[in-house]
Amino acid sequence: MGLITMGIEVATVNNEMLCDMEAMEALAWRMHQRMRKRYRNRVDARRKKQEALLNTLRACFGLKPV
C-alpha cells in the first residue's frame, strides 16, 4: 500500500529542488498552507541559516553541500 492510498499527503522533492533554497522555501510554504498555518520567517540572518539547514538536509540524502 502506498502512502497516498492511506490518505497521507506526500511531496515529491528532486535533486534540483534540494540545490535551490527558493524551491525548498516554496515547499515549506506549501506545507504550512496544507496545515492551514501561516508561514513566517522569524529568524535573523535568514539566508545563512537557510543555507545551513539546506546543507544538513542534503547530507541526510548523502549529497554534497552547496
N, C-alpha and C positions, 0 to 999 in steps of 0.2 A: 504494500500500500504506500502510495506517495503522500507527502505532507499536505499537498493541496486537496487530495480527496478526503483527508481527515479534517479539513476546514482550517488548516493553518496557512496563513499568507506567507509567501516566500518572495524574496527579492533576488534577482539574478545580478551578480556582480562579476564583471570580467576583468582581465588584467589591465585593460586600458583605463577602466574606472579606478582601479587601485592606484594607478600612477597619477591620477588627476584629482587634486584636492577639491576643486569645484564640483566634480562629479560625486565625490564622497559626501560633500556638504549637501548636495541636492538629494542624495539618498537619505541622509539624516533628516532633512526637512520632510521628505515623503513619509518616513517612518513616524515622525511626530504628527504629521497630518492624519495618518491612519489611526493613531492612538487618540486623535482629537485633542492634542496638546499643542500649545503654542511653542514654536521653535525660536529660542532666543540665544544669541551669543553673549554670554555673560563673563567672558574671560579676557583679561588684559593680555596684550601681545598674542592675539588670537592666531595669527598665521604661524608663528613659531610653534605654538602648542599643537596646532592642526598638523603641521609637518611631523612633529614627534609622534603624534597619535597615528598618522598615516604610515609612518615607517614601522611602528610597532605592529600595526595590522598586517602590513606586508610581510614582516618577519614571521608572523603566525602562519602565513601561507608559504613560507620558505623562499620568499622573494627578496632581492637586494633592496636596500633603502634607496630612496630617490635623491 
